[in-house]
Amino acid sequence: MNVMLVLLATAAIVAIEWRSLMKRRQKRELLTFFLLCLLGTSLGIAEALQLGIPNPLDWITALYKPLSNLIYGSSA
């Protein structure tokens, strides 16, 4: 059911934006829109199916943790 809601929302967004971008003949913007829409739809479906999408903040924390430990002198 949740996957269907994601797909319906995507279809509605594409239906609204398609006309606007085609009317103005913005081919690059249309390609970018579809790529981002595909990425967002994929993430939405994965979230609806509870597949456990990694949090980008965890990656940033892991990247800067050694620097933080060096600056603040903490070993934890």
Phi and psi restraints in degrees (range 20) as a CNS / XPLOR table:
assign (resid 1 and name C) (resid 2 and name N)
       (resid 2 and name CA) (resid 2 and name C) 1.0 -65.6 20.0 2
assign (resid 2 and name N) (resid 2 and name CA)
       (resid 2 and name C) (resid 3 and name N) 1.0 -35.9 20.0 2
assign (resid 2 and name C) (resid 3 and name N)
       (resid 3 and name CA) (resid 3 and name C) 1.0 -64.5 20.0 2
assign (resid 3 and name N) (resid 3 and name CA)
       (resid 3 and name C) (resid 4 and name N) 1.0 -39.7 20.0 2
assign (resid 3 and name C) (resid 4 and name N)
       (resid 4 and name CA) (resid 4 and name C) 1.0 -63.8 20.0 2
assign (resid 4 and name N) (resid 4 and name CA)
       (resid 4 and name C) (resid 5 and name N) 1.0 -37.9 20.0 2
assign (resid 4 and name C) (resid 5 and name N)
       (resid 5 and name CA) (resid 5 and name C) 1.0 -64.6 20.0 2
assign (resid 5 and name N) (resid 5 and name CA)
       (resid 5 and name C) (resid 6 and name N) 1.0 -40.9 20.0 2
assign (resid 5 and name C) (resid 6 and name N)
       (resid 6 and name CA) (resid 6 and name C) 1.0 -63.0 20.0 2
assign (resid 6 and name N) (resid 6 and name CA)
       (resid 6 and name C) (resid 7 and name N) 1.0 -44.4 20.0 2
assign (resid 6 and name C) (resid 7 and name N)
       (resid 7 and name CA) (resid 7 and name C) 1.0 -66.4 20.0 2
assign (resid 7 and name N) (resid 7 and name CA)
       (resid 7 and name C) (resid 8 and name N) 1.0 -38.4 20.0 2
assign (resid 7 and name C) (resid 8 and name N)
       (resid 8 and name CA) (resid 8 and name C) 1.0 -65.9 20.0 2
assign (resid 8 and name N) (resid 8 and name CA)
       (resid 8 and name C) (resid 9 and name N) 1.0 -41.7 20.0 2
assign (resid 8 and name C) (resid 9 and name N)
       (resid 9 and name CA) (resid 9 and name C) 1.0 -63.8 20.0 2
assign (resid 9 and name N) (resid 9 and name CA)
       (resid 9 and name C) (resid 10 and name N) 1.0 -41.4 20.0 2
assign (resid 9 and name C) (resid 10 and name N)
       (resid 10 and name CA) (resid 10 and name C) 1.0 -62.9 20.0 2
assign (resid 10 and name N) (resid 10 and name CA)
       (resid 10 and name C) (resid 11 and name N) 1.0 -44.2 20.0 2
assign (resid 10 and name C) (resid 11 and name N)
       (resid 11 and name CA) (resid 11 and name C) 1.0 -61.9 20.0 2
assign (resid 11 and name N) (resid 11 and name CA)
       (resid 11 and name C) (resid 12 and name N) 1.0 -39.6 20.0 2
assign (resid 11 and name C) (resid 12 and name N)
       (resid 12 and name CA) (resid 12 and name C) 1.0 -65.4 20.0 2
assign (resid 12 and name N) (resid 12 and name CA)
       (resid 12 and name C) (resid 13 and name N) 1.0 -43.4 20.0 2
assign (resid 12 and name C) (resid 13 and name N)
       (resid 13 and name CA) (resid 13 and name C) 1.0 -64.3 20.0 2
assign (resid 13 and name N) (resid 13 and name CA)
       (resid 13 and name C) (resid 14 and name N) 1.0 -44.4 20.0 2
assign (resid 13 and name C) (resid 14 and name N)
       (resid 14 and name CA) (resid 14 and name C) 1.0 -63.6 20.0 2
assign (resid 14 and name N) (resid 14 and name CA)
       (resid 14 and name C) (resid 15 and name N) 1.0 -41.4 20.0 2
assign (resid 14 and name C) (resid 15 and name N)
       (resid 15 and name CA) (resid 15 and name C) 1.0 -62.1 20.0 2
assign (resid 15 and name N) (resid 15 and name CA)
       (resid 15 and name C) (resid 16 and name N) 1.0 -37.7 20.0 2
assign (resid 15 and name C) (resid 16 and name N)
       (resid 16 and name CA) (resid 16 and name C) 1.0 -73.4 20.0 2
assign (resid 16 and name N) (resid 16 and name CA)
       (resid 16 and name C) (resid 17 and name N) 1.0 -46.9 20.0 2
assign (resid 16 and name C) (resid 17 and name N)
       (resid 17 and name CA) (resid 17 and name C) 1.0 -77.6 20.0 2
assign (resid 17 and name N) (resid 17 and name CA)
       (resid 17 and name C) (resid 18 and name N) 1.0 -30.3 20.0 2
assign (resid 17 and name C) (resid 18 and name N)
       (resid 18 and name CA) (resid 18 and name C) 1.0 -55.2 20.0 2
assign (resid 18 and name N) (resid 18 and name CA)
       (resid 18 and name C) (resid 19 and name N) 1.0 -50.2 20.0 2
assign (resid 18 and name C) (resid 19 and name N)
       (resid 19 and name CA) (resid 19 and name C) 1.0 -60.5 20.0 2
assign (resid 19 and name N) (resid 19 and name CA)
       (resid 19 and name C) (resid 20 and name N) 1.0 -43.9 20.0 2
assign (resid 19 and name C) (resid 20 and name N)
       (resid 20 and name CA) (resid 20 and name C) 1.0 -63.4 20.0 2
assign (resid 20 and name N) (resid 20 and name CA)
       (resid 20 and name C) (resid 21 and name N) 1.0 -46.2 20.0 2
assign (resid 20 and name C) (resid 21 and name N)
       (resid 21 and name CA) (resid 21 and name C) 1.0 -70.8 20.0 2
assign (resid 21 and name N) (resid 21 and name CA)
       (resid 21 and name C) (resid 22 and name N) 1.0 -35.8 20.0 2
assign (resid 21 and name C) (resid 22 and name N)
       (resid 22 and name CA) (resid 22 and name C) 1.0 -72.1 20.0 2
assign (resid 22 and name N) (resid 22 and name CA)
       (resid 22 and name C) (resid 23 and name N) 1.0 -35.4 20.0 2
assign (resid 22 and name C) (resid 23 and name N)
       (resid 23 and name CA) (resid 23 and name C) 1.0 -63.4 20.0 2
assign (resid 23 and name N) (resid 23 and name CA)
       (resid 23 and name C) (resid 24 and name N) 1.0 -39.3 20.0 2
assign (resid 23 and name C) (resid 24 and name N)
       (resid 24 and name CA) (resid 24 and name C) 1.0 -88.7 20.0 2
assign (resid 24 and name N) (resid 24 and name CA)
       (resid 24 and name C) (resid 25 and name N) 1.0 0.8 20.0 2
assign (resid 24 and name C) (resid 25 and name N)
       (resid 25 and name CA) (resid 25 and name C) 1.0 55.0 20.0 2
assign (resid 25 and name N) (resid 25 and name CA)
       (resid 25 and name C) (resid 26 and name N) 1.0 47.0 20.0 2
assign (resid 25 and name C) (resid 26 and name N)
       (resid 26 and name CA) (resid 26 and name C) 1.0 -100.0 20.0 2
assign (resid 26 and name N) (resid 26 and name CA)
       (resid 26 and name C) (resid 27 and name N) 1.0 87.0 20.0 2
assign (resid 26 and name C) (resid 27 and name N)
       (resid 27 and name CA) (resid 27 and name C) 1.0 -69.7 20.0 2
assign (resid 27 and name N) (resid 27 and name CA)
       (resid 27 and name C) (resid 28 and name N) 1.0 -44.5 20.0 2
assign (resid 27 and name C) (resid 28 and name N)
       (resid 28 and name CA) (resid 28 and name C) 1.0 -65.2 20.0 2
assign (resid 28 and name N) (resid 28 and name CA)
       (resid 28 and name C) (resid 29 and name N) 1.0 -41.4 20.0 2
assign (resid 28 and name C) (resid 29 and name N)
       (resid 29 and name CA) (resid 29 and name C) 1.0 -65.3 20.0 2
assign (resid 29 and name N) (resid 29 and name CA)
       (resid 29 and name C) (resid 30 and name N) 1.0 -36.3 20.0 2
assign (resid 29 and name C) (resid 30 and name N)
       (resid 30 and name CA) (resid 30 and name C) 1.0 -65.1 20.0 2
assign (resid 30 and name N) (resid 30 and name CA)
       (resid 30 and name C) (resid 31 and name N) 1.0 -43.5 20.0 2
assign (resid 30 and name C) (resid 31 and name N)
       (resid 31 and name CA) (resid 31 and name C) 1.0 -63.2 20.0 2
assign (resid 31 and name N) (resid 31 and name CA)
       (resid 31 and name C) (resid 32 and name N) 1.0 -45.4 20.0 2
assign (resid 31 and name C) (resid 32 and name N)
       (resid 32 and name CA) (resid 32 and name C) 1.0 -62.0 20.0 2
assign (resid 32 and name N) (resid 32 and name CA)
       (resid 32 and name C) (resid 33 and name N) 1.0 -41.9 20.0 2
assign (resid 32 and name C) (resid 33 and name N)
       (resid 33 and name CA) (resid 33 and name C) 1.0 -59.8 20.0 2
assign (resid 33 and name N) (resid 33 and name CA)
       (resid 33 and name C) (resid 34 and name N) 1.0 -46.2 20.0 2
assign (resid 33 and name C) (resid 34 and name N)
       (resid 34 and name CA) (resid 34 and name C) 1.0 -66.8 20.0 2
assign (resid 34 and name N) (resid 34 and name CA)
       (resid 34 and name C) (resid 35 and name N) 1.0 -37.2 20.0 2
assign (resid 34 and name C) (resid 35 and name N)
       (resid 35 and name CA) (resid 35 and name C) 1.0 -65.5 20.0 2
assign (resid 35 and name N) (resid 35 and name CA)
       (resid 35 and name C) (resid 36 and name N) 1.0 -45.5 20.0 2
assign (resid 35 and name C) (resid 36 and name N)
       (resid 36 and name CA) (resid 36 and name C) 1.0 -67.5 20.0 2
assign (resid 36 and name N) (resid 36 and name CA)
       (resid 36 and name C) (resid 37 and name N) 1.0 -35.7 20.0 2
assign (resid 36 and name C) (resid 37 and name N)
       (resid 37 and name CA) (resid 37 and name C) 1.0 -65.9 20.0 2
assign (resid 37 and name N) (resid 37 and name CA)
       (resid 37 and name C) (resid 38 and name N) 1.0 -40.7 20.0 2
assign (resid 37 and name C) (resid 38 and name N)
       (resid 38 and name CA) (resid 38 and name C) 1.0 -63.9 20.0 2
assign (resid 38 and name N) (resid 38 and name CA)
       (resid 38 and name C) (resid 39 and name N) 1.0 -43.1 20.0 2
assign (resid 38 and name C) (resid 39 and name N)
       (resid 39 and name CA) (resid 39 and name C) 1.0 -63.0 20.0 2
assign (resid 39 and name N) (resid 39 and name CA)
       (resid 39 and name C) (resid 40 and name N) 1.0 -46.5 20.0 2
assign (resid 39 and name C) (resid 40 and name N)
       (resid 40 and name CA) (resid 40 and name C) 1.0 -64.6 20.0 2
assign (resid 40 and name N) (resid 40 and name CA)
       (resid 40 and name C) (resid 41 and name N) 1.0 -39.5 20.0 2
assign (resid 40 and name C) (resid 41 and name N)
       (resid 41 and name CA) (resid 41 and name C) 1.0 -66.2 20.0 2
assign (resid 41 and name N) (resid 41 and name CA)
       (resid 41 and name C) (resid 42 and name N) 1.0 -41.6 20.0 2
assign (resid 41 and name C) (resid 42 and name N)
       (resid 42 and name CA) (resid 42 and name C) 1.0 -61.0 20.0 2
assign (resid 42 and name N) (resid 42 and name CA)
       (resid 42 and name C) (resid 43 and name N) 1.0 -45.5 20.0 2
assign (resid 42 and name C) (resid 43 and name N)
       (resid 43 and name CA) (resid 43 and name C) 1.0 -66.1 20.0 2
assign (resid 43 and name N) (resid 43 and name CA)
       (resid 43 and name C) (resid 44 and name N) 1.0 -37.2 20.0 2
assign (resid 43 and name C) (resid 44 and name N)
       (resid 44 and name CA) (resid 44 and name C) 1.0 -64.3 20.0 2
assign (resid 44 and name N) (resid 44 and name CA)
       (resid 44 and name C) (resid 45 and name N) 1.0 -42.4 20.0 2
assign (resid 44 and name C) (resid 45 and name N)
       (resid 45 and name CA) (resid 45 and name C) 1.0 -67.1 20.0 2
assign (resid 45 and name N) (resid 45 and name CA)
       (resid 45 and name C) (resid 46 and name N) 1.0 -41.8 20.0 2
assign (resid 45 and name C) (resid 46 and name N)
       (resid 46 and name CA) (resid 46 and name C) 1.0 -62.0 20.0 2
assign (resid 46 and name N) (resid 46 and name CA)
       (resid 46 and name C) (resid 47 and name N) 1.0 -39.5 20.0 2
assign (resid 46 and name C) (resid 47 and name N)
       (resid 47 and name CA) (resid 47 and name C) 1.0 -68.6 20.0 2
assign (resid 47 and name N) (resid 47 and name CA)
       (resid 47 and name C) (resid 48 and name N) 1.0 -39.0 20.0 2
assign (resid 47 and name C) (resid 48 and name N)
       (resid 48 and name CA) (resid 48 and name C) 1.0 -65.1 20.0 2
assign (resid 48 and name N) (resid 48 and name CA)
       (resid 48 and name C) (resid 49 and name N) 1.0 -32.8 20.0 2
assign (resid 48 and name C) (resid 49 and name N)
       (resid 49 and name CA) (resid 49 and name C) 1.0 -87.1 20.0 2
assign (resid 49 and name N) (resid 49 and name CA)
       (resid 49 and name C) (resid 50 and name N) 1.0 1.2 20.0 2
assign (resid 49 and name C) (resid 50 and name N)
       (resid 50 and name CA) (resid 50 and name C) 1.0 55.7 20.0 2
assign (resid 50 and name N) (resid 50 and name CA)
       (resid 50 and name C) (resid 51 and name N) 1.0 51.9 20.0 2
assign (resid 50 and name C) (resid 51 and name N)
       (resid 51 and name CA) (resid 51 and name C) 1.0 -85.1 20.0 2
assign (resid 51 and name N) (resid 51 and name CA)
       (resid 51 and name C) (resid 52 and name N) 1.0 -4.4 20.0 2
assign (resid 51 and name C) (resid 52 and name N)
       (resid 52 and name CA) (resid 52 and name C) 1.0 75.6 20.0 2
assign (resid 52 and name N) (resid 52 and name CA)
       (resid 52 and name C) (resid 53 and name N) 1.0 71.7 20.0 2
assign (resid 52 and name C) (resid 53 and name N)
       (resid 53 and name CA) (resid 53 and name C) 1.0 -77.0 20.0 2
assign (resid 53 and name N) (resid 53 and name CA)
       (resid 53 and name C) (resid 54 and name N) 1.0 130.4 20.0 2
assign (resid 53 and name C) (resid 54 and name N)
       (resid 54 and name CA) (resid 54 and name C) 1.0 -65.5 20.0 2
assign (resid 54 and name N) (resid 54 and name CA)
       (resid 54 and name C) (resid 55 and name N) 1.0 145.4 20.0 2
assign (resid 54 and name C) (resid 55 and name N)
       (resid 55 and name CA) (resid 55 and name C) 1.0 -86.2 20.0 2
assign (resid 55 and name N) (resid 55 and name CA)
       (resid 55 and name C) (resid 56 and name N) 1.0 123.9 20.0 2
assign (resid 55 and name C) (resid 56 and name N)
       (resid 56 and name CA) (resid 56 and name C) 1.0 -60.4 20.0 2
assign (resid 56 and name N) (resid 56 and name CA)
       (resid 56 and name C) (resid 57 and name N) 1.0 -27.3 20.0 2
assign (resid 56 and name C) (resid 57 and name N)
       (resid 57 and name CA) (resid 57 and name C) 1.0 -64.3 20.0 2
assign (resid 57 and name N) (resid 57 and name CA)
       (resid 57 and name C) (resid 58 and name N) 1.0 -32.1 20.0 2
assign (resid 57 and name C) (resid 58 and name N)
       (resid 58 and name CA) (resid 58 and name C) 1.0 -64.0 20.0 2
assign (resid 58 and name N) (resid 58 and name CA)
       (resid 58 and name C) (resid 59 and name N) 1.0 -38.3 20.0 2
assign (resid 58 and name C) (resid 59 and name N)
       (resid 59 and name CA) (resid 59 and name C) 1.0 -67.4 20.0 2
assign (resid 59 and name N) (resid 59 and name CA)
       (resid 59 and name C) (resid 60 and name N) 1.0 -40.7 20.0 2
assign (resid 59 and name C) (resid 60 and name N)
       (resid 60 and name CA) (resid 60 and name C) 1.0 -65.9 20.0 2
assign (resid 60 and name N) (resid 60 and name CA)
       (resid 60 and name C) (resid 61 and name N) 1.0 -41.5 20.0 2
assign (resid 60 and name C) (resid 61 and name N)
       (resid 61 and name CA) (resid 61 and name C) 1.0 -61.7 20.0 2
assign (resid 61 and name N) (resid 61 and name CA)
       (resid 61 and name C) (resid 62 and name N) 1.0 -45.1 20.0 2
assign (resid 61 and name C) (resid 62 and name N)
       (resid 62 and name CA) (resid 62 and name C) 1.0 -63.7 20.0 2
assign (resid 62 and name N) (resid 62 and name CA)
       (resid 62 and name C) (resid 63 and name N) 1.0 -34.9 20.0 2
assign (resid 62 and name C) (resid 63 and name N)
       (resid 63 and name CA) (resid 63 and name C) 1.0 -69.7 20.0 2
assign (resid 63 and name N) (resid 63 and name CA)
       (resid 63 and name C) (resid 64 and name N) 1.0 -42.2 20.0 2
assign (resid 63 and name C) (resid 64 and name N)
       (resid 64 and name CA) (resid 64 and name C) 1.0 -95.7 20.0 2
assign (resid 64 and name N) (resid 64 and name CA)
       (resid 64 and name C) (resid 65 and name N) 1.0 -3.9 20.0 2
assign (resid 64 and name C) (resid 65 and name N)
       (resid 65 and name CA) (resid 65 and name C) 1.0 -59.4 20.0 2
assign (resid 65 and name N) (resid 65 and name CA)
       (resid 65 and name C) (resid 66 and name N) 1.0 -47.0 20.0 2
assign (resid 65 and name C) (resid 66 and name N)
       (resid 66 and name CA) (resid 66 and name C) 1.0 -61.0 20.0 2
assign (resid 66 and name N) (resid 66 and name CA)
       (resid 66 and name C) (resid 67 and name N) 1.0 -38.1 20.0 2
assign (resid 66 and name C) (resid 67 and name N)
       (resid 67 and name CA) (resid 67 and name C) 1.0 -66.1 20.0 2
assign (resid 67 and name N) (resid 67 and name CA)
       (resid 67 and name C) (resid 68 and name N) 1.0 -41.6 20.0 2
assign (resid 67 and name C) (resid 68 and name N)
       (resid 68 and name CA) (resid 68 and name C) 1.0 -62.3 20.0 2
assign (resid 68 and name N) (resid 68 and name CA)
       (resid 68 and name C) (resid 69 and name N) 1.0 -42.9 20.0 2
assign (resid 68 and name C) (resid 69 and name N)
       (resid 69 and name CA) (resid 69 and name C) 1.0 -63.7 20.0 2
assign (resid 69 and name N) (resid 69 and name CA)
       (resid 69 and name C) (resid 70 and name N) 1.0 -37.8 20.0 2
assign (resid 69 and name C) (resid 70 and name N)
       (resid 70 and name CA) (resid 70 and name C) 1.0 -65.7 20.0 2
assign (resid 70 and name N) (resid 70 and name CA)
       (resid 70 and name C) (resid 71 and name N) 1.0 -43.5 20.0 2
assign (resid 70 and name C) (resid 71 and name N)
       (resid 71 and name CA) (resid 71 and name C) 1.0 -70.7 20.0 2
assign (resid 71 and name N) (resid 71 and name CA)
       (resid 71 and name C) (resid 72 and name N) 1.0 -46.6 20.0 2
assign (resid 71 and name C) (resid 72 and name N)
       (resid 72 and name CA) (resid 72 and name C) 1.0 -91.9 20.0 2
assign (resid 72 and name N) (resid 72 and name CA)
       (resid 72 and name C) (resid 73 and name N) 1.0 -3.6 20.0 2
assign (resid 72 and name C) (resid 73 and name N)
       (resid 73 and name CA) (resid 73 and name C) 1.0 68.5 20.0 2
assign (resid 73 and name N) (resid 73 and name CA)
       (resid 73 and name C) (resid 74 and name N) 1.0 23.6 20.0 2
assign (resid 73 and name C) (resid 74 and name N)
       (resid 74 and name CA) (resid 74 and name C) 1.0 -97.0 20.0 2
assign (resid 74 and name N) (resid 74 and name CA)
       (resid 74 and name C) (resid 75 and name N) 1.0 141.1 20.0 2
assign (resid 74 and name C) (resid 75 and name N)
       (resid 75 and name CA) (resid 75 and name C) 1.0 -105.5 20.0 2
assign (resid 75 and name N) (resid 75 and name CA)
       (resid 75 and name C) (resid 76 and name N) 1.0 2.3 20.0 2
